[in-house]
Amino acid sequence: MWVRFCSLLLSLTVVTFGYTAEKQQVLLLTYHLKAPYVIDWGEQRGLYFDLAAYLNGKTDKYQFKTELMPRKRLDAVLAQPFVDVVVGVQPAWFKPLADKVVFTAPFLHDQDMFVSDARKPLRDQDLATLSGKTFIGSQGYKYKGIDEAVATGTIDRVDTLQEDYVLDMLRLGRGDFTIISSSTLSYKFSHGEHARHFYVATTPHDVIQRRFMLSNTDPQLYQFLQQVVRRMPTDQQWQFLLAKYQIQQAMVTP
């Protein structure tokens, strides 16, 4: 009897110590279908997929997974109470949600650059007079200043399905200029795209501080992400990921 009791007690002890709490599943939502953030959705390649794995290595409480979502669908999701995280965005892009979301400190510095065909360059001094030009944009994207000019008929706009294609459209002569992230340019120029075919103005269209955005109803998740972001500048693993995608210049300094 005593032996059976001890065996039962040992079994319960093993079960108790072997138990691990189920992790909270968190999606990292992005609508940025462009390198280096999302290089190949089918193969799950790109910085934002590596970012999910990076975060998973920092916690026993959460399980992160990157999910691509068109901007219109994302806006519909965010109109309701939501539990996931939007990655790589900044407050200016989501002003209507100001009273229901919080943003972490930035984890990447980026810039949106004016790019034109090197044979017909739009130099910095030309950017103030874009009347009559055709702008190549990405479907669903909003561009400060450009949208207003299109609405008044000052310039025309043609769209591609994703930002990765705007340089192709520019090369084919479908427009006069485009706007593309410096991180995307750096990646493309280091992966076969010939920089000599394009002229990149030195004046950026916008300066971007990429952050995590989440509901203000989950302070513990916010605290976790904020702590990770604060440590990123001195984390060699994060530095390695930026070097992997040739965007070391996007690193946030301590």
N, C-alpha and C positions, 0 to 999 in steps of 0.2 A: 504493500500500500504506500509506504513511504517512498519507495523507488518510483512508483507511478506518479506520485505528487511532484517529486523533484523533476521528473521528465516533463510534466505539464508546465511547471513553472519555467523551466529552461526554454520550452517552445514559445511561451508567451513573451519571454525576454527577448528572444531572437526576433520575433515578429515586431515587437515594440521598437527595438533599436534599428530594425531594417526599414521601418516606415519613413517615408519622406513626403512632406506636404506637396500637393500638386501645384505646379507653377502657374502663375497668372499669365495667360496668353495675351500678348500685345502685338498688334500689327503696326509696322512702320509704313504708313501710307505715303505714297509719292505719285505725283502726276508728271514728274520730270523724266520723260522717256528720252534720255540723251546720255551719251558718254561724258564723263567716266562714271556717272551715277548709276545708270542702267545701261549696260553695254549689250547684253543679250538676255531678254526676259525668259526665253525658253530654257536656257542653260543656267539661269540665275547668276549671271556674271555682272559685276559692277561694284562700285564703292558702297552703295547702299545695301547690297547683300552682305558684303564683308562687314559693314557697320552693324548689322543685326547679329552676326556671329561674334563680333567684338563686344557688344553689349552683353550677350549671353555669357561670355566668359567672365563678366564682372558681377554676376548675381546668381543666387540660388532661388530667388523669389519669382523672377520674371522669365518668360520665354518669348523672345522677339523674332518676328518674321516679317520680311519686306513684302509689301503688296503694292502692285501698280494699279492706279485708279485714275481714269480721266477726270479732268478738273470739274466738269459739270456734275458728274456723279459724286465726286468728293464734296462739292458744295451742298448737294442734297443730303449727304450723310451728316455733314457738320451742322445742318439746319436742325437736326434732332439731337437729343442727348447722345454722346458718343464716348467710347472708352479707350480708343486707340490713339496713336501718336502720328502727327503729320511731320515729315522729316524734310529739312532743307529749305525752310520758309522763313519769312520775316513778318513782323506786325503790319507793315504798310500794305501787305497783300490781303489781309483779312480784317480790315478795320471794322466791318459790321459785327464781328464776333468778339470785340474787345472786352465785353462784360462777361464772357463765359469761358475764355481760354487764358492760358498763361504760356509764356515763351521762356525757354532756357537762355542762358548766355550763348553767344555764337560759338559754333564748333568749326566753322569754315568761313574764310573771307573770300569773296568772289566779286567779279565785276561783269556787267553786261557791256559788250564792246560793239561799236559801229564797225561793220566790215563791208567793203565794196570790192569790186573787181579791180585788180591792180592796173588793168589797161584803162580804166575809167575811175580813178580813185576819188572818193569823197574825203577830202582832207578836213582837218579840224575847223578851218575857217569856212568850209562849205556847209557845216552842219546846221547853221542858223538859217540857211536858205535852201530848204529841201522841196520847195514848191515844184510840182510837176514830176517829181520822182516817184518810182514804184518801190514800195517796201515789201520785203519778203519776210513773213512772220510764221509763227507756229500756231496751228489750230488750237483755239481755246486760251491762248496766252493774251494777257493784257500788257500794253506797253505805254508807260507814262509819256505823255506828249505826242506820241505817234497816233494813239487812238483818237485824240482830239483833232489832229490834223486830217486824219482819214474822214472823220465825221463831217468836217467842213469842206471836204473835197480838195484840200490843198495838196494831198498826196494820195496815191492809190495803194492798195494792199492786196497781195496774193498770199495764200497760206499753204504750208506743207503740213503733213500729218504729224511730224515731230521735228524738233530742233536739229536733230542729226542730219536732216536733209537740206537745210537752208543753204549750205555752201554749194551743194550740187545744183540747186536752182540758180544761185548766183553765177556759177560757172557757165550754165546754159543760157544765160542772158535773160532770165525770166523777170528780173528786177534790177534795180540800181544799187540797193544796199540792204543789209539785214542787221539784226542784233543777235549776238550769240555770247554765251558766257565765256569768260577767259579760261575757265577750267576745261570747258569743252574744246576750245581752240587748242590749248596746250596738249590735251590728249590726242586730238586729231593730227596736229602737226608732228607729233612724235610717233604716229602710227600710219604714215604713208601719205597723208594729205600734204600737198606742196604749198608751203607758206608763201612762196614767191608769186603764186597766182592771185593773192589777195592783199588788199591794203587795209590795215587795222589802224583806225584813228587812235590817237593817244588819249583823247578825252572820252571817258566812259559814259555810256548812257545812264548807268545806274551803278551804285556800289551796294553790294549785297552781303548781309551778315546771315549766313545760313544757321538756323536754329531748329530745335524741336518745339512743336506746338501741341498742347494737350489740354484737355478739359481741366478747369480749376476745381473740379470735384474730387481729384485724386492727388492730394498733396504728397503722399508717400512716393508715388511714381515720379512726380515732379522732382522731389528731393533727390531720388536716386539718379535721375538723368542729369540734374544740375551738378551733382558731385562728380559724375563721370566727365562731364564737359569741362569742369574746372581743372581736372587733372590731365586732360588730353594733351595740352602743349608740351608737357614733360614726359609723356608716355611713349616709349620707344616703339611699342606695338602700333600705336596710331601713326607715328611718324613713318613707319615702314609702309603702312597702307597708302599714305599720301604719295610716297616715293614710288610705290607700285604702279600708280596711275599718273605719274609725272605731274603732280599738282602740289609739289612742296610749297610753292609760293602762296597757296591757300591756307597754310597753317596759321592758326591764331597764336599770337605771341603771348607768353605768360604775363 
